Amino acid sequence: MPYVLIIHDVDAYPTWKTIFDDAAGMRKQAGEIRFQLLRHETDANRIVHFSEWVSIEKARRFFESPELIEIRRKAGVIAPEFHYLNEIEQGLL
């Protein structure tokens, strides 16, 4: 299964979250299947977006599109760090 891990700082979480939520349909149409949001324990504006995608190619095309770059700018995203990942194993303990 392909995943994307994005670590980034935002100017203000409430503003970013509104724009993130507004883009849900766009993300789904682009191939995002599910996501998790995580917040740094001591910095409310340091966000991790972990998501499952139908393919790495679709995820990369979406995240690197001029439209999404502009959306990130409007959302106050600072220096996003993208990791495109393929699952090799999972389990429960």
Number of C-alpha atoms within 10 A of each C-alpha: 12 17 22 22 17 16 19 16 21 21 13 14 18 13 13 22 14 11 16 15 11 11 14 12 11 14 19 13 11 18 18 22 13 13 14 10 11 13 15 12 8 7 9 14 18 19 21 18 15 16 19 21 22 16 17 18 12 14 22 15 12 19 16 11 12 11 10 16 14 10 16 19 12 12 20 16 20 15 11 14 11 14 13 16 15 13 9 7 6 5 4 3 2
